[in-house]
Amino acid sequence: MNPERKTPELKTAERKTPERRSRKARRTRDTLAQAAFELVLDRGLRNVTVEEIAERADVDRRTFSRYFTSKEAAVLDSLRGDGDRINDALRARPAGEPPLTAYRRAVLDWIEDPGAQAWHRRERIFDLLVLAEQEPTLYAAYHHIRVDAQEDSVAIVADRLGVDPRRDIRPAVTVAAGAGALLAAQAAWVRAGQPDGLPRLIGQAFDALAGELLAQPPAGQAPHSTTEGSTES
């Protein structure tokens, strides 16, 4: 028998080895992220070190650095998946939908899907977003996560329109508007202190974007002046 010829069983085992490594890496990352999440929410961002997160996850500091650049990135890792879920829903929207309508319905698909565990269904995510509003480094890390998700959204919208996003501004405008509505709803949710109110606020934000903000002011109502010190004649 040719020693270089591999049996089907050996080929199957070789295919499974990378899969097992991938699953193990995913478990390690998830364990680190969960440790960071729990420690930071229990004790505060400034009272938790990377070494403590690694110890809670039963790994060393070097392993932590293999997966995350900072404790902020680790504690927010669960939010990164939400952008991916919204983008998956955006890809699945019917091709004939207008881009902003598709983005809105993708967000609603995510928020209404019990299996997706959107923010209002996931334990302590509300507390995490409140903390992100209070801690500048955490807010900055969350901003990077949003930017990454929005870049993917722009590429998806561009593909739906059949355009090059480097030459056609419409995909970027669509995503900026839709993501802005979602961010406004999130900020209102955090300020209101009502963990169950997120779906309602998202609906209101997109309604405002699609409706009254595009309408002419009522007859007889002058637009607000943007010039300081202006006076009526």
Protein Blocks (a to p, Z undefined) as FASTA:
>chain_A
ZZkbccfklmmmmmmmmmmmmmmmmmmmmmmmmmmmmmmmmnojklpcfklmmmmnopaf
klmmmmpgbfklmmmmmmmmmmmmmmmmmmmpcfklcfklmmmmmmmmmmmmmklopakl
pghklmmmmmmmmmmklmmmmmmmmmmmmmmmmmmmmmmnopafklmmklmmmmmmmmmm
mmmmmmmmmmnopaklmmmmmmmmmmmmmmmmmpccdehiacddfbehiacZZ
